[in-house]
Amino acid sequence: MSARHAAQRSLPLAAWLMALGLCAGVIPARATIRHPGAFLNETERLRIRDHRQFAKRLAQIHGEAPRLTPAEQWHLRYLDAFETTLQGDYVAAEKPLRAVIEHSGNPVLAAKASAVLLSNLAISHRYEDAFKLAHQLSIQLPTLHDRAARFMVLANLSQMLNLAGQTESALQYARMMEDTIPAGGSLCDPRFKQMAALYNAKKLTASSAALEETVQLCKAAGQPIIAAATELIISTLDLEEHHPRRALALLDRIAPSLQNNRYYPHLLSAQTQRAQAYEQLGRDDEARKTALAVLANAHPGEVNNFLTDIYELLYRLAERHGQPTAALDYYKQYVAQKQGALDDAAAQALAYQTIQQQVLTRDLEAAELGRQNSILRLQRALDAKAVESTRLSIALLLLMLAVVALWLVRTLRSRRHFKQLASRDALTGILNHQHFMNECNRLLRSLETRPGHASLAWIDLDHFKQINDTHGHATGDIVLQHAVQLCRAQLRPGDLFGRLGGEEFGILLKDCSRDQAIAIADRIRHTIEVHPMVLDRSVVFLSASIGVASTSSSGHNLPDLCRDADAALYRAKRAGRNRVVAATDGGALAV
């Protein structure tokens, strides 16, 4: 797995979180239903921990048809909708859930139904509706005192914010869950929600103690599904850190639990990771068979990150084994899956920003209305009490000054926004030449005051003029954007990435030795080489030459570092292109 996968991992987490219901201990089914209310409460507590028993009890109460009060009928309707959700029919579950929310007259039951509906909307890709409901639930939280309902709402709010990339807020809600655990509950689900947010924020490694602690918590609490989901995060990190044997051992260990629970996202994730582990170990035949099994088990027309990874893996295997026709077909499927994932991510971001903007607009309208009301009240006071005219005039002046101050604040914010736009390259969205150099100089000067190294990589796309001459400049622009996305996927959050001009780019890798920089540069070079640009009727193959210079040999002076990186790039191009050359104390080191 590459860093690219880390940027897209919120989607499998959403499916896992939906599967992981909030439930207490397992309660055996009764032979007959003498007290329907108690029976429904006991059935609700089963939900996911013993799904078969949960479904069996629902069938039992429908089969016996005991006399139910209106409140019990609404409770049963909610549980039926929950079961429909667990079966994956989110559309069919929406109508009864909304009926419970709008007509049951039970605030606690309505809050629970809202929490389930929130997850259903997200998994159905109806992000604007999901974020709108999330905003409503966040407003209702202070008035929600039932611990079980509050726990569910907090869990789903954490999940939604994690989906939107708001990992700090997601962590906050997950930690709030620890303070409202219902009777018979445990720390398992709050800790898992925290692990999910930290995973999305790239703050975990496979050896993070918090992950293993969460696994043990969930096993001790009798929550095997959440324990398995946490272990799948660990195996994912093992693959990202290139420890395929550890990942396989873990997948083998949890396989019985996954097969027993039969949750589709978990099974798909485990199969995908197994194929990736086999590929990392060079066991290509097993990798191919496992990848094809994933495709066979996937739902028709499905678009998700697992299938994106599988098609990419099959493309690499076909290309490696000299199967160009199959490679091209798998690559087309990979591009389609990748585009679907990007569209989905864009839809999430757009929906989140839309709701945020609507909330901001309503707040501003309320503030404006309040301001107008304040002026009217002041005017009436002036008419009624002439003796207080001076005091009210001062108040009006202060109010106007406040409005002017608000206008000034907004103006300053706008200036900062335009300043940020001025620092970015219009085509690729990365730093432009001038701002990149300024930021590099600032960072290098800061490194001079403390022990630390940095490395500078100069990247040039090979034979780019031929692409413009053959396909036109519009296509050339798309190719540049494609190359930038490939490079970005290999970088860390603190790295500086800028366009120097044309097809040349620069990357400053903070706290990175020359050897580490060479490894990163070669991954970038390899990624560009194996990800050609697919057009309507042709494929544009790319390669890049990269020159690397490190402060360990070139010093912290930016012009010296640029000169050595440029010289190394020149040597890479003279040596035949599509390679990495690093500047050393004694000359150059080719990779």
Order of alpha helices (4+ residues) and beta strands (2+ residues): alpha-alpha-alpha-alpha-alpha-alpha-alpha-alpha-alpha-alpha-alpha-alpha-alpha-alpha-alpha-alpha-alpha-alpha-alpha-alpha-beta-alpha-alpha-beta-beta-alpha-beta-beta-beta-alpha-alpha-beta-beta
